[in-house]
Amino acid sequence: MRRSRTWVAFPVFMLLMAVAAGSMAQAEQGAHKEGWVLVFEDDFDGDGLDQTKWNLLPIGAPVAPRKDGYWAHEAVFLDGEGHLVIRTFEGDGAYYTGGVNTLGKFEQAYGYYEIRAQLPKEPGFWAAFWLMTDGVHRVGDQGRDGTEIDIFESPYASADTIHHALHWDGYGESHRSVGRDVHIPGIYDGFHVFAVEWNEEEYIFYVDGVETWRTSAGGVSRVPSFLKVTAEVGTWAGDIRQARLPADFIVDYVRVYARDHKIEIDAPPRDAVVAADAPVRFRIAPDVAVKEVRVVQNGTEIYRGAAVPDELTPALPVQDAEEEHRLTVTVLDAEGREHERSVRFRVQQLKLDIPFAVGSRVREVIDVRAAAGFAAGEQISEARLVLRPVQPGEETGGAGTVLYEGAGLPAVSWDTRTFADGAYDLVLLVRTDKGRTLEVQERILVDNWEVLEEPFNAPIAFFGMQVDSLLAVERSPGWHHVTERPAAFFGDDGRLAAQGLGDHVLVWRLPRLRSFELEVYVHDEADAELLRFAAAAEGGEWRELTGRVSVEERSPEGWLRLRIYGTVPDAWEADLFRLTYAPQEEANAPLQLGRLLLRGQK
């Protein structure tokens, strides 16, 4: 969320327009927006956050580090007067704030996104309304495969200035961004409306209904994104030690609209690279009385009829390895009016067709197909489909695994569960009878497993209290944390041990549990026999699991590091994992738990 800066100052007459527009937005709360359909809205009525719409940040924990402070759930609440409040405060020498997002609950590509809010004025932290997607981490297609869209950030309260920005191609060495600082007198006083229109051609930013920036930098994202409303602690906004805390970021409403088009072209997607046999699919709004439909590709009519065609593909052959095309759909209605929608796309001579689960992720069994659009008379003589793992720090590692070899295009069912989660390049090599060799590849992420990692860390201090960090949902008395002498335990400074004899039990919950991996420290390998493992469905009976033990290494102090691995039979339904440690006599060096890894199928 930073940091390329261009300054823009608005003259007085534009400021008056902005104030008037802001007043109108307040007066017309919930009003119809001409040409748009309201698809998401929260006016923050009631006493509690609507968690069917929002996730509290951080997800999965009540508090977690974020930039120069912490995000905490208790920083986010409704005030009972129709406002969402994100409070920034100090406690025990640390600074806390928070945020919400709609990940997994609402995502949309394109549209009009707006928030009405009162910005905090104190230094050292800033408020933000932004759109995010996993695709922003992908490198190679600029921002088209995902862009972080910062509708506004508020780091310059003392200068009456807010910030718009776009970020793409990850956050590492390939990161790219562009931004604009907009000076508007009085923007930190009272409520104001901040918005962006994200369409297929560009982003248009607004403050109180006045356009403040228009850009298509990076190529416009075509990836559905989720909403984020947050505050962040950081020196970009100044020295928080000078802030009068607590201070609030107050939100009146958040709304999202979708354009009310009469024609929607679903395929091919705008600016996408598609196969030569990719379908052409479009929809016409039901309130249009259709008289005639025409589809034109690059100036050549490829369809004319009285209804939407059931089957239609782009015209062939494809002359170049990757050609740019333009498809235009024109509908003539019964009243003689024409409605038109166009889309630009590229057609590849050779293209892999992979059904992604989310983004570039694949899981379970998938069907991999390929399509080609060669000129008449050219045939495939040899084809090879290879899966190559992507090693850290390398483009592609190893010779890979051959998934298909033959004289035609591949059409294979691939069980991704037989490969470890991680990044792979799926490479298709084709030779034709004309002596040409073509290669195409797709980078994919095998993503079958939900992972629960229990590091057995010691409790953390939070407002003078010790907050337990264990992820276990049940535990018997007698367990205690051990942090001393990490060098004797291969650097592990967060371990768990049990006091007393008899059964000591820990239970974790992970839906569709399929395997477990436990790291333990013992002086005698036989001590591992004091551990028992079991799995159960919610409300079901416990069934014993078998673990395979491997000795990893011994420390100079005499501690053995063991790794115990086990699987849940495919026929079992399991959502709970139970570990039981049952010493029968006191030991001078009792067993200690180092790390637990549970995997559940997504």
Backbone hydrogen bonds, N-H to C=O, Kabsch-Sander energy under -0.5 kcal/mol:
donor,donor_aa,acceptor,acceptor_aa,energy
8,V,181,D,-1.8
10,F,183,H,-1.6
15,L,11,P,-1.9
16,L,12,V,-2.5
17,M,13,F,-1.8
18,A,14,M,-2.5
19,V,15,L,-2.6
20,A,16,L,-2.4
21,A,17,M,-2.8
22,G,18,A,-2.8
23,S,19,V,-2.4
24,M,20,A,-2.3
25,A,21,A,-2.5
26,Q,22,G,-1.9
27,A,23,S,-2.2
28,E,24,M,-2.5
29,Q,26,Q,-0.9
31,A,28,E,-2.8
34,E,32,H,-0.6
36,W,33,K,-2.2
37,V,258,A,-3.0
39,V,256,V,-2.7
40,F,256,V,-1.7
42,D,254,V,-2.0
51,Q,49,L,-1.1
53,K,50,D,-1.6
54,W,50,D,-1.8
55,N,101,N,-3.1
57,L,99,G,-2.4
61,A,58,P,-0.8
64,A,71,W,-2.0
66,R,69,G,-2.7
68,D,233,V,-2.1
69,G,66,R,-2.4
70,Y,95,Y,-1.8
71,W,64,A,-2.8
72,A,97,T,-2.8
73,H,62,P,-2.6
75,A,72,A,-1.5
76,V,73,H,-1.9
77,F,85,V,-2.2
79,D,83,H,-1.8
84,L,251,V,-2.5
85,V,77,F,-3.3
86,I,249,F,-2.5
87,R,75,A,-3.1
87,R,85,V,-0.6
88,T,247,A,-2.9
89,F,96,Y,-2.4
91,G,94,A,-2.8
94,A,91,G,-1.9
96,Y,89,F,-3.2
97,T,70,Y,-2.5
99,G,57,L,-0.6
100,V,229,V,-2.4
101,N,55,N,-1.8
102,T,227,L,-1.7
105,K,102,T,-2.7
106,F,102,T,-2.7
108,Q,225,S,-2.0
111,G,198,W,-2.4
112,Y,257,Y,-1.9
113,Y,196,V,-2.5
114,E,255,R,-2.8
115,I,194,F,-2.3
116,R,253,Y,-2.1
117,A,115,I,-0.5
117,A,192,H,-2.7
118,Q,250,I,-3.1
119,L,117,A,-0.5
119,L,190,G,-0.5
124,G,237,A,-1.7
125,F,122,E,-0.5
126,W,232,E,-2.1
128,A,230,T,-2.3
129,F,152,F,-1.8
130,W,228,K,-2.5
131,L,149,I,-2.5
132,M,226,F,-2.3
136,V,133,T,-1.6
137,H,134,D,-1.9
138,R,135,G,-1.7
143,G,218,G,-2.7
144,R,141,D,-1.6
144,R,218,G,-0.6
145,D,142,Q,-0.6
146,G,143,G,-1.6
148,E,167,H,-2.8
149,I,131,L,-2.0
149,I,147,T,-0.6
150,D,148,E,-0.7
150,D,165,A,-2.6
151,I,129,F,-1.4
151,I,149,I,-1.1
152,F,129,F,-1.4
153,E,163,H,-1.3
154,S,127,A,-1.7
156,Y,161,T,-0.8
159,A,156,Y,-1.0
160,D,157,A,-1.4
161,T,156,Y,-1.9
162,I,182,V,-2.4
163,H,153,E,-2.4
164,H,180,R,-2.9
165,A,150,D,-1.6
166,L,178,V,-2.6
167,H,148,E,-1.8
168,W,176,R,-2.5
169,D,146,G,-0.5
170,G,136,V,-3.6
175,H,172,G,-1.4
176,R,168,W,-2.4
178,V,166,L,-1.9
180,R,164,H,-2.5
181,D,6,T,-3.6
182,V,162,I,-3.2
183,H,8,V,-3.4
183,H,181,D,-0.5
184,I,160,D,-2.6
184,I,182,V,-0.6
187,I,184,I,-1.9
189,D,186,G,-1.9
190,G,188,Y,-0.5
192,H,117,A,-2.4
194,F,115,I,-2.8
194,F,192,H,-0.5
195,A,206,Y,-2.3
196,V,113,Y,-1.9
197,E,204,I,-3.0
198,W,111,G,-3.1
198,W,196,V,-0.6
199,N,197,E,-0.7
199,N,202,E,-2.4
203,Y,215,T,-3.1
204,I,197,E,-2.5
205,F,213,W,-3.2
206,Y,195,A,-2.9
207,V,210,V,-2.2
208,D,193,V,-3.9
210,V,207,V,-1.8
212,T,205,F,-2.6
213,W,205,F,-1.1
215,T,203,Y,-2.3
219,G,216,S,-2.1
222,R,144,R,-2.1
225,S,108,Q,-2.0
226,F,132,M,-2.9
228,K,130,W,-2.2
229,V,100,V,-2.5
230,T,128,A,-2.1
231,A,98,G,-1.9
232,E,126,W,-2.4
234,G,124,G,-2.1
234,G,232,E,-0.5
237,A,234,G,-1.4
238,G,235,T,-1.9
240,I,238,G,-0.7
242,Q,239,D,-2.0
243,A,240,I,-1.7
245,L,243,A,-0.9
247,A,88,T,-1.9
249,F,86,I,-2.2
250,I,118,Q,-1.9
250,I,248,D,-0.6
251,V,84,L,-3.2
252,D,116,R,-3.3
253,Y,116,R,-1.1
254,V,42,D,-1.7
255,R,114,E,-2.7
256,V,40,F,-2.6
257,Y,112,Y,-2.8
258,A,37,V,-2.6
260,D,35,G,-2.7
261,H,259,R,-1.7
264,E,283,R,-2.4
266,D,264,E,-0.8
266,D,281,R,-1.5
267,A,281,R,-2.0
271,D,344,R,-3.6
272,A,269,P,-1.8
274,V,272,A,-0.6
274,V,346,R,-3.0
276,A,348,Q,-0.5
278,A,275,A,-1.7
280,V,312,L,-3.2
281,R,267,A,-2.3
281,R,279,P,-0.6
283,R,264,E,-2.7
285,A,262,K,-2.9
288,V,285,A,-1.9
289,A,287,D,-0.6
290,V,288,V,-1.1
291,K,332,L,-3.0
292,E,332,L,-1.8
293,V,305,G,-3.5
294,R,330,T,-2.6
295,V,303,Y,-2.6
296,V,328,T,-2.6
297,Q,300,T,-3.2
298,N,296,V,-0.5
298,N,326,R,-2.5
300,T,297,Q,-2.1
302,I,295,V,-2.7
303,Y,295,V,-1.4
305,G,293,V,-2.3
318,V,373,G,-1.8
319,Q,317,P,-0.6
323,E,347,V,-2.2
325,H,345,F,-3.7
327,L,343,V,-2.7
328,T,296,V,-2.8
329,V,341,R,-3.0
330,T,294,R,-2.7
330,T,328,T,-0.5
331,V,339,H,-3.1
332,L,292,E,-2.7
333,D,331,V,-0.6
333,D,337,R,-2.8
334,A,289,A,-2.0
336,G,333,D,-2.1
339,H,331,V,-2.7
341,R,329,V,-2.1
343,V,327,L,-2.1
345,F,325,H,-2.3
346,R,272,A,-3.0
347,V,323,E,-2.4
348,Q,274,V,-2.7
349,Q,321,A,-1.8
351,K,371,A,-2.3
353,D,369,R,-3.4
354,I,352,L,-0.6
356,F,354,I,-1.3
357,A,361,R,-3.3
358,V,361,R,-0.6
361,R,358,V,-2.8
362,V,445,L,-2.3
366,I,364,E,-0.5
366,I,414,W,-2.5
368,V,366,I,-0.6
368,V,412,V,-3.2
369,R,353,D,-2.1
369,R,367,D,-0.6
370,A,410,P,-0.8
371,A,351,K,-2.3
373,G,349,Q,-1.8
378,E,375,A,-1.8
379,Q,377,G,-0.5
381,S,431,R,-2.7
382,E,431,R,-1.7
383,A,406,G,-2.8
384,R,429,L,-2.3
385,L,404,Y,-2.5
386,V,384,R,-0.5
386,V,427,V,-2.9
387,L,401,T,-3.0
388,R,386,V,-0.6
388,R,425,D,-2.9
390,V,423,A,-2.5
391,Q,389,P,-0.7
394,E,391,Q,-2.3
397,G,389,P,-3.3
401,T,387,L,-2.8
403,L,385,L,-2.7
403,L,401,T,-0.6
404,Y,385,L,-1.5
406,G,383,A,-2.2
412,V,368,V,-2.1
414,W,366,I,-3.1
414,W,412,V,-0.6
415,D,413,S,-0.5
416,T,364,E,-2.5
416,T,414,W,-1.1
418,T,415,D,-1.6
419,F,416,T,-1.7
422,G,446,V,-1.5
424,Y,444,I,-2.5
425,D,388,R,-3.2
426,L,424,Y,-0.5
426,L,442,E,-2.8
427,V,386,V,-3.2
427,V,425,D,-0.7
428,L,440,V,-3.1
429,L,384,R,-2.8
429,L,427,V,-0.5
430,V,438,L,-2.8
431,R,382,E,-2.7
432,T,436,R,-2.4
433,D,379,Q,-2.5
435,G,432,T,-1.7
438,L,430,V,-3.0
440,V,428,L,-2.1
442,E,426,L,-2.0
444,I,424,Y,-2.8
444,I,442,E,-0.5
445,L,360,S,-2.3
446,V,422,G,-2.7
446,V,444,I,-0.5
447,D,362,V,-2.9
450,E,600,G,-4.5
451,V,449,W,-0.6
452,L,598,L,-2.6
453,E,451,V,-0.6
454,E,452,L,-0.6
454,E,596,L,-2.9
460,I,467,V,-2.3
462,F,465,M,-2.9
465,M,462,F,-1.6
467,V,460,I,-3.4
467,V,465,M,-0.7
468,D,466,Q,-0.6
473,V,507,V,-2.3
474,E,507,V,-1.5
476,S,505,V,-2.5
479,W,476,S,-0.8
480,H,497,A,-2.8
482,V,495,R,-2.3
488,A,485,R,-1.2
489,F,486,P,-1.4
490,F,487,A,-1.1
491,G,486,P,-2.3
492,D,486,P,-0.7
492,D,489,F,-1.5
493,D,491,G,-0.7
495,R,482,V,-2.1
496,L,593,L,-1.7
497,A,480,H,-2.8
499,Q,478,G,-2.1
502,G,583,P,-2.1
504,H,581,Y,-2.4
506,L,579,L,-2.3
507,V,474,E,-2.6
508,W,577,F,-2.5
510,L,575,D,-2.7
513,L,510,L,-0.7
513,L,574,A,-2.4
514,R,599,R,-3.4
515,S,599,R,-1.6
516,F,566,G,-2.6
517,E,597,L,-1.8
518,L,564,I,-2.9
519,E,595,R,-3.3
520,V,518,L,-0.5
520,V,562,L,-2.0
521,Y,592,Q,-2.9
522,V,560,L,-1.9
527,D,524,D,-2.4
528,A,525,E,-1.5
529,E,526,A,-1.8
530,L,527,D,-2.0
531,L,528,A,-1.6
532,R,580,T,-2.5
533,F,545,L,-0.6
534,A,578,R,-1.9
535,A,543,R,-2.3
536,A,576,L,-1.6
540,G,537,A,-2.7
543,R,535,A,-2.4
545,L,533,F,-2.8
548,R,565,Y,-3.4
550,S,563,R,-2.2
552,E,550,S,-0.6
552,E,561,R,-3.1
553,E,561,R,-0.9
555,S,559,W,-2.7
558,G,555,S,-2.4
560,L,522,V,-4.0
561,R,553,E,-3.1
562,L,520,V,-2.8
562,L,560,L,-0.7
563,R,550,S,-2.7
564,I,518,L,-3.1
565,Y,548,R,-2.5
565,Y,563,R,-0.5
566,G,516,F,-2.3
568,V,514,R,-3.0
572,W,569,P,-1.9
574,A,572,W,-0.6
575,D,536,A,-2.6
576,L,536,A,-2.3
577,F,508,W,-2.5
578,R,534,A,-2.9
579,L,506,L,-2.8
580,T,532,R,-2.6
581,Y,504,H,-2.8
582,A,530,L,-2.3
582,A,580,T,-0.5
592,Q,521,Y,-2.2
593,L,496,L,-3.3
594,G,519,E,-3.2
595,R,519,E,-1.5
596,L,454,E,-2.3
597,L,517,E,-2.8
598,L,452,L,-2.8
599,R,515,S,-2.3
600,G,450,E,-3.1
601,Q,512,R,-2.6
602,K,448,N,-3.1
